[in-house]
């Protein structure tokens, strides 16, 4: 049994701040803007993110996105890269 008497649990992959930004394919500034919404923990003075928890957080915020289009309207998708 590990130190402290607690059984060892499968924790899964852990990402640091830079790795999270790379995983999400956004800049560090964007991660910083949403830091209060992203599950994290601090260990050894580092802010860390469980990949599984981040994925679950994203899944809980996903919504159905439907475009309503009229024949005479041009749709600009440039903001959705």
Residue pairs with C-beta under 8 A, 6 or more apart in sequence:
1 7
1 8
2 8
11 50
12 50
12 51
12 52
13 50
13 51
13 52
14 48
14 49
14 50
14 51
15 23
15 48
15 49
15 50
15 51
15 54
16 46
16 47
16 48
16 49
17 28
17 31
17 47
17 49
18 28
20 31
20 38
20 49
20 54
21 27
21 28
21 30
21 31
23 51
23 54
24 30
24 31
24 54
31 38
37 57
38 49
38 54
38 57
39 49
39 50
39 53
39 54
39 56
39 57
40 47
40 48
40 49
41 47
41 48
41 50
42 48
67 75
69 75
